Amino acid sequence: MASIKDVAKYAKVAPSTVSLVLNKTGYVSAETREKVERAMKELNYSPNELARNLYRNKTNIVGIIVPDASHPFFSTFIQYAEICLYDHGYKTMVCSTINRKNGEEEYIDMLKRQMMDGVIMGAHSLRLDIYENVDRPIVALDRYINDDIPIVRSNHKKVGELAAERLLRSGCRKAVQVSGARIVSTPSHERHDVFRSYFEEHGGIVYNMDMGWNHFDLAYNMDYAEKIFKEHPDADGIFAVDMLIGACLQYARRHGIKVPEEISMVACDGTLLTLGVERPITAIVQPIEDLARAAVENVIKLIGGSRMTKSETVFDVTLREGETTL
């Protein structure tokens, strides 16, 4: 396997000149650069990326840390973020913390040891103390961590308002809304506060239910759908995330409950899951591609030494009509 010295000898230049060409630093004439590149091609030379990154104190790797990479929202986010990172010359390390007690802490430790250049953090850890004195590039996805870490999120107040208005317009007067674990510090709780206020202000009754912490699997959602119907048999509306609404649709079908005639449903996230089930689901759509792009751009700015002047990047949401509301 050819080395830098072999390339330098073949091109009749100094090894330091080859390094300048590889690292795109310093001045090298167009003629000399062409000679070096021709030599690398002739010798089938592949640069040692690890050595180069150690020299530059960079890995060109950004970690995306989520609770469960198989979850429709997170998998879609990862897909868009990975494309955007690639376009900026970065590789992606995808990290799931589900069923790992210290998963988030381990990845933050990797960041501190410079095994990654930056992190997009979407995991739902309850330990915020692990971020203290971490002076490395971190962008939070829909999480409040601390005042020094910028956050990318959707307008959750509008999510709650649109969902409540749509169920009311569908004739609902007793609605179940299911939130994530309230012990997690996330702006997504705002949508449930607004949903309740809006729905009750317009004469409705809201039954609030909280899902368990870090439960994203299908089996849990199927069990929780059954819990909704058994605990609130008088409900005529449900507002929850895509996966749970999909589970509720299956439960309703198996038990002869007509949707939307007897009960209407509105999902939040608007992933492909709301389009690929037995019927299109009425959904409040988060702009996941925009969220991913903003998170990537922000973390790259931090890696480059910039300081974020805006702590929150907030995106609007839209209502997409389906067949689960009247």
N, C-alpha and C positions, 0 to 999 in steps of 0.2 A: 504494500500500500504506500502510495507516494506521500511525502512529507512536504512541509513548507520549504525546506532546504532543497529538495528535489525540484520543486517548482521554480525556485529562485535560480538554481543552476541552469535549468532548461531555458528559462527566459533571459538568462544572463543579467540578473539584477540581484540586489541584496535581499536577504530574507525579510528585512524590515520593510522593504517596498511591497513585498507580497502581503505582509500584515496590513499595511495601509490600504491596499486594494480590498482585502477581505473585510476589514472593519469600516471601510468607507470614511476614513479619517485622514487628515493631512492632504497635502497636494501631491498628486501624481498626474503626469502628463497623459493626454489621451493616447498617445503612441505607446507609452510604457504600460498603461492599464490594459491596452489591447494585447500586448505581448504576454502579460501575466495571465490574463483570462484565456488566451489561446493555449498557454502552457498547462493550465489547470485542466482544460478540456482534453488536451492530448494525453496527459498523464492520468486522466480520470480521477483527479484529486477531489476529495471530499473534506471540507474543513471540519475540525473537531469543535462541534458546537459547544460542548461542555467547557472546553478550555477557553474558548472565546468569551462565553458568558461569564466565566469566573474572572477573566481579565477585565471585562467591562462592568463587573459587579451587577449583572443582570441575568435573568433566566429566560426572559421572553415568555413567561408562563403566568397566566392569571387564573386564580381559582374561583370557581363558582360554587358556593356552598349552599345547599338547600336541604330541607328535611327529607324529601323523597324525590329522587330524579324521575321516577315513573309517574308521578302525579301529573295530570294533564296541564295544569298551569305552569308548573316548574319545568316540565319537559319542553314545552313550547318556548318558554323564556330561554332555556339553555340553547335550544336550536338557533334562535335568532342571535343570541349573544355570541355564540361560537362563530357564526358567520362574520359578525362584525369584528370580533377579535382577530380572526384570520385576515380580514381585509387590512387591519392595522399592523400585521406582522407578528401577532401573538398566538401562542398555543393555549389551549384551554384544559384545565384540570377540573373535572367535575367531581364534586364531593357530596355524598349523602350522609346525613347524620342520623337517619332513622335507625332505631334499635342499637344506637351506639351511645353509651352513657357520657363519654368524654369526647365525642367526635368533634364538636365545634372547637373545643379547647386544643385538640391536637392540631387542627388546621391553622389556628391562630399561631400556635407555636412554630409551625412550618413557615408561616409568613415572617415571624420575628427572626427566624434563622435564615431568612433570605432564600428559601427554597421556591418561593413564588415572588413575583414582582408586586402583586396586588391581589385583592380579594373583593369579590362581589358577594356580600353576605345576605342570604335569605333564610338562614336556619332560624329555628325558634327556641334557642336556648334560654333558660331562665337565669343564667349566670352572666350578668353584664360586667362583673368585676374583672373578667378575663381580658377585657379591652382596655383596662387602665394602663397607662404608660406604654401603649402600643403606638409608636410613631412610624407607622407604615401605611401605605395606601389601602384604604377600605372604603367601599361604598355600600350602603345598606339598601336592600330591596324590601320596601314595605315594613321596615322595622325601625323603632326608635332605640338607638344604642347609647349614644352620648352626643353632646353638643358639637364635638369635633368631627363627627362622622356624617358626611352628607347622605341624604336619603332620596331615593327615587320611588315614586308611588303614584297611584291614581287618586282622583278626587272622590274619596269615599263618601263624603256628605252627599254628593250628587247621586252616587250609587243607591244610597238609602232612600233618597227622595224619589228617584225614578221607579224603584221597585215598589215602594208603597203606593205611589200614584197609579201604577199599572194594575196592581191587585185591586185597588179600590174601584178603578174603572171597569174591572172584570166582575164587579159586584160583590167582592169579598168584604166581610165584616168581622170575621174572626180568623186572624192570620198567625201562623207559627213562623217565627224567624229563628234561624239557627246560626249562632256565631261560633268562631273558633274559641280556643281556651282564653278566658279573660285574663289569665295570669301572664300571658305574653304581652309585651309592650309593643303594640302595633297600631298604626293609624287606621287599620281596617275596622277597628271597633267603632269608629265614627259612623260608619254606614248603618250600624244597628241602632245606635242612639237616635240618629235622624229618622230612620224607618219607624221606630216606635213613636216618636213625637209626631211625625206627619200623619201616620195612620190613626193615632188616637185623637188628634186634633180634628180629624174628619169623621169622627164618630165610630171608629173601629176598635176592636179589642186585639191586643197583641199578646201571644204566649211566647216568652223568651226561653230558648234552650241553648245551652253551651255544650259543644263537643269536647271530648277529652283532649288533653295535650298530646301533640305529635301523633295523632291517629289519622293516617291518610290512605289506608288500604281499603280495597273494595269490600271485604268482609265486614269491617267495622261500619262502613257506610250502609250496607244492607241491614245490619242489625239496628242501626240508629234510625233508619227509615221506618222500620217496624215500631220502634219506640215512639216516634212522632205520632203515628196513626193510633196507637193504643192509648197514649196519654192524652191526646186531644182529638177524640172522635168527632167533635163538633166543629173542628176547624174547616174553613172553606178556602184557605189560601196558605201557601208555603213559600218562604223566601230563604234560600240557602245557596251554597256553592254548587258548581256544576255536577260534581260526582254524587253529592247527596241527593240533588234533585233527580238525577238519573236513577238512583236507587229507589226514590219515592215513586217514580213512574212505574218501575217494575213491580213494586209492592201493590200499587193501585190496580195495575192490570191483572195481577194474580188474584186479587180479592174483589174484582168486579166493580171497582170504584171508577166512575167516569171522570176523565180529565178532558176538558176543563169544566164540564157541566156541573159536577158535584164539588170539585176542588180545583182551583187554579194554582199554577206554580210559576215562579220566576227564579231564574238562576243568576248567580253572579260569577263572572269571569268570561263566559262566552267562548270557551275553547271549542275545538272540533267535536268534543263530546256532546255538545248541545245541538250539533247538526247531524251526528251519526247514529243517534239512537232511533227508537221506533217511530218517533215523531219529532220535528224540530221544537226545541225548547225556547220559550221566550226568555231572553237573557239580557242582563246588563253587561256590556262587553268592555273589558279592560283592554287598552291598546298595548298588548304584550310586546309587539315588535318595537314600539316606541320606548317602552320601559327598558327593554334590553339594550337598545342603541344608546339611550341616555346613560345607563349604568356603565356601559363600556367606555363611552367617551369621557365620563367623569373620572373613572379609575385610571384611564390613560393620562389624563391631565395631572392627576395626583402623582403618578409614577414619574412624570416629567418634571415634577417639582413645583407645579402650580398649587395655589391654595384656593379652595372653593369659596367664592364670595357669596354664593347662594346655597344655603344649607338644605333646601328642599326643591326637588324638581317634580312638579305635579302635572299629571296629564288628565285630560277630560275623558269621560266615558260616554257611551251611547247605548240606547235601547234598541235591541234587535227583536222584532216580533217573531213569534213562533206559534205553535198550535196548543200551548198549554195554558193560554188565557183566552177569555171570551172577548 
